């Protein structure tokens, strides 16, 4: 499967959408990424990545219910599509294949 159009940030955003399903929206995704990475993640960057992922067909979205905490505004909720799931599986397969080929002694000597 060709996935050259999936950047690293898009990959982790797509994976986070899968983790947070069925409640994945830009703010929750940014918060989850901050917890995992210890880095500040802007909701604007997440939103832009989500738009690109939706254009590529890897995620789909719908408007959730209005909430008082958002002043009555509705959240855009994202979910991974079948194509997005296939891409995530391929990414995992490639990464696990490469990790499995690293000689254990090499892992111990990295500085």
N, C-alpha and C positions, 0 to 999 in steps of 0.2 A: 504494500500500500504506500502510495506517495504522500508524505505529510510534510513536505518542505515548506508549506505555507503556514505551519503552526510554529509560532515563536515560543520561547521558553516561558515568558510571562503568560501568554495565552494558554499554554499547557497547564500551568499551575492554577490558573483561574478556572479552566475547564474541569480539572480534577476537583477543585473546591466546590464547584457547582454540584458535582456528583456526590461529594461528601455531605453537603448541606441539604440535599433534596429531602423533602419537597419545599423547603423554605429558603432557597438561595436567591438573594437579591444583593445589589451592589454593596450596601453597607455591611451586611453579614459576611459577605465574601471578603471584603477588605479586613474586617476584624479577625476573621479566621486566619487569613494569610499573615497578619501581624503577629498573632499568637504563635503560629508555626515557625515564622522566620525571625522574629524579634526585630523586624525592620518596619518602618512606617510605610504604609501602603495607602495611597490616596484613592478615594472612591471614584474620582475622575478617571484615573488610570484603569481601574477595574471596569468602570462603565464603558470606556472606549474599547477595552479588550472584549467585553461582552457583545458589543455591537459588531465587532469584527467576527467573533465566533458565530453570531447569529447569521451574518451575511454568508459565511462559509457553510452553514447548515449543521454546525456542531452542537448548537443549543437552540432552543425555542423559548419564547416567553409569553406570558400573559399577565394581565393586570389583576392583582389580588384585591381583597376587600379593603375599603377605606378604614383607616385606623385613627383613633383620637390622638395617639402619640405623634402622628404626622399631620395634624391639623385637618383631618378628614381626607387627606390625599391617599391615593392607592399606590402600593408598591408594585414594581415590575418584577415578577417571579420568573426565574430561569430554570430550565431543566435540560439535561443532556439528551440529544436525539440518538437514534440508532447509529447514525454515521459518526457522531461524536463518541459514542461508546466503542465503536470499532477502532477509531483513532486512538483512544486511550489504551485499549488493549494492545494495539501495535506498539505504542510508545513504551508500555510496560515490558512487552516481550523483548524489544531491542535493548532497553536498559538492563533488564535482568540477565540477558544473554551476555552483554559486555561485562557486567559486574561478576558474573560467574567465571569469567575467563581470567580474572586477576589472580595471580598467584598469591596465596595467603601470606607468605613471608613479605611480599611487596607491600601489602596493606600495613604491616607492622613498622616498616621503615620510613613511611611518609612523615615529613616534618611540617 
